[in-house]
Amino acid sequence: MGQGKMATLAKDTAIYGLSSIVGRFLNYLLVPLHTHYIDPRSGGYGIVSNMYAWAALLFVLLTFGMETTFFRFANKDGEDQNMVYSTALRLVGGIGLVFLALVFCFLGPIAGYLEYTNHPEYVACFAIIGVLDAFQAIMFSRLRQQHRPIKFMMLKMAFIIPNVILNVAVFWLLPKLFGIMPALQDIYIRYDYGVGLIFFVNLICTFLVTFGFLKELKGITFGFDGKLAKRMLAYAWPILLLGLVGILNQVFDKMAYPKLVEGEEGRVQLGIYGACCKIAMILSLLTQAFRYAYEPFVFGGSKDRNSTETLAQGMKYFIIFGILAFLGVMFYLPLFRYLVTNHEYWVGLDVVPIVMMAELFMGIYFNLSFWYKLSDQTWWGAVMSATGAAVMIAINVIFVPKVGYMACAWGGFAGYGTCMLMSYFIGQKKGYIAYPLKEIGRYVLLAAVLYVIYLGCKPFATWLSLLINTVLICIYIAFILKKDLPAASLPVVGKYFRRK
């Protein structure tokens, strides 16, 4: 990969990463807020985990692969980028409106199936959020395709900051007003002691972000090409299948848990599992930031003769920093656990390393996926993801009723591990890419040794184990600087080392 390309990728990843990290950090402020005010025994956090799992599935259905499809067609020779954008926008918007009409026609039965008979408004709320999110996703993709990460970041913040402020108002400020306005207390209790208000806040903030896309919305006037739409849909449907089984790998456990463990106990356990998974999701920051920058970068340079080298180097650096994120969270888990303020949730912390490894496998699988995306063989992704999903679902269905949420963690681990291995071995047969396995292996081996030392030091006093863990993480960083990222190449501080 050329220095110029690496610099572009690094810059975009930094900006996308900043928006992701700052945004997720602000959202993480909601974890201590929610876990402090939502009693784990009430099952309220289980409702949050369950509804947002369904929302994730809904997002994949309503975007139906159009994000990746847009990138692919916008970078094809002979295609009108504006027409591609407008066609994608109209397809997603049209299907979203049809979906909304169907949901409101059958709201009662849908709410009954999801076990929210008393709160069909939760279902209606998320239906609207899903349609808005899907429509905005195409406009966010347009910003990425045009390499406009600053506006991308600003609009992400335009949702996150008001969302955090309003959530604080719901759980901290609103109860203080009960004495003055008793009707507020009735509303608070009516919506599961504030849990339902989280969803309404989300809807308000999602709606407000739409106003930031006024310029991008004008793109819908570029027209609609029926023949182009057919070609785009033909490309997109395997990605839809890929996305569906991919998201099932992520959220099936949280969707199915109330069915697998019936009664209030199911939502209680789901709340504990969902809260602890929030800590593990720190690794997803890296994956998301990398994807936002890497996808348009690779598709834009897919005709480059050095593209296989680009993929190989991209994989190596993703794994290096993915392992760093894993070690960082695990070594400082005694501190990160305070994100979940109510100690009653801590009984589920054993899921954190397993879920983080599953996240790392998912990131590697994403990096391995370009061989079939660039060759327009996206159906391969559907086959591999379906296999992984089948493994994950089987583990959940068989073992959740017996061992609880630990089966959810291992199900994701096994599912993504299956996808990752299949994609690597099949991809190497379809088009060999010289991944630097020896270099990657050195980092994996070093991380394994450091992790074993960490496990041996866990019984020590917290301050002593944190001190040892800091030394361990410094060893890993020093190895990176020595082997692959010399200090002189770093931005800002690199100037100091180059003078030396």
Phi, psi and omega in degrees: 000128182294157181299322180296317180294318179297321180296317178297314180298317181296318181296311181295320178298321179298316182289312177298322179295322178298314180295321180291313184292312179297316180297312180294324178298315178296321176293328177295336175298338177285334181296307176297326178296308183293316182289340176283317186267340180260113181296125181300333181282348180279341183079006182298320180288337173294323176297316179301311181298318182293314183293321180286336173294314177297325179296322179295318177296319180298320180299317180295318180297319186277341173269337177037047174079008185287339177296304179295320180299318178301313179300316183297313184282329179292340181253011176274141176297138177087356179264140175277112184301320180295320179292321177300315181296312182296319179296316178298318181296317181290323178297311182294317180296318180295314180294325178298318180293320177297317179300314180301317180300318180293318180299315183288335176288327184240034185300316182300306179299322180295313179298323179295317179297320181281000179067036174237045181303324181280350182222062176297339179295334175297315180296314179299319180301312183286335175296315179293316178302317181299317180294315179296317179299317181295316179296317179293331181300322179292323178289324173296323178295323177299318178296319178294319181295328179270006180054057178239066185292336182294311178296321176306311182296318182297320180288326175297317179294329181295337173272313192292314185296309176299326179298316179295314182299315181291326176294320176298319179298320182295314189265338182252313184279316185304314180300333180289344182262000183300322181294328181276320183231087182302335180298330178295323179294323177297318178296317181301313180290320181303321182259052173055047177055047174094344183300313181296331180293335175303319184289320179294323176299316178302315180298315180300313183292322177297317179297320182294325181298330181305327181293338177283352182254024184303319180293316182291329179296331179296340180297342180292344180276357181291344177116181180222125180252110183298317180294319177297319180300319179297317179294320179294319179293323178297323178286326190280330189298323175293328178292325175299313178299318177300314180295321181296310181290330177295315181288330175297324175301326183275322193237356181304320181301318182284333176285318188270344187306314180298337177276327182279327176238097189285160176086184182297330181299326179298316180289328176297310180296321179297322178297318178296313180298314181297322180294316181290329177297334179300324178293316182295334183290356177303324179296331181293341175301313181296315180299316182293314180298317180297318181295315182303321180276323191283323185298306178295330179296313182290314181296324180291335182245026187294343179268358180291135180295339181265015185296326178294324176293322177300313180296319181295314181290322177300319178298314183300313183290328176297315182294318180304310184278337172295317177295320178300317179296318179299311181296320181299316180292315183292319182293332181248025178301326176302339176264316182297332182296340179286354169300327176265099193288329180275116186296343179293340177281341189293346179298344181262009185294342179295343180282343189302306181297326181292314180294324179294321177295322176299320178296320178295317177300319179297318178296319178295319178300319176301315180293330180281349189282348187290339181297324180269336177288318182286338179260010179058034176249049187296342178298334177299321179298321179296318181297313183291318180293324178297320178296314178298318179296321179298318178298313182297314182297318180299316180296318180296310184296321184283317192256338180302314179298340183264317186239000176080211191290345176298328177294328177297315181297313181290331176297315177296319178302310182291321181296309180290328176298320178296313179301315182299312182293317179298315182296322180293308186290320177291319180298322180292331176283326182283325180193102189297132173237127185278073176295137181284075188295325180294317179295316178296319180300325179297319179292320179297316180295315178299315180298321180297317179297314180297323181291322177297318177298318178302315180298323179292335183265356183302324181290346182293168174303148186304315183297322181288317180295323177295322178296314179296317181296326177296320177297319181297317181292326177294325177298316180295316179297319179298323178295320177299312182296326182284319189267320192228347183218072181306144184303329181293340181271353182286148177291149177068287184291339181299330179300322180297316182288327179292328178295323179295000000 
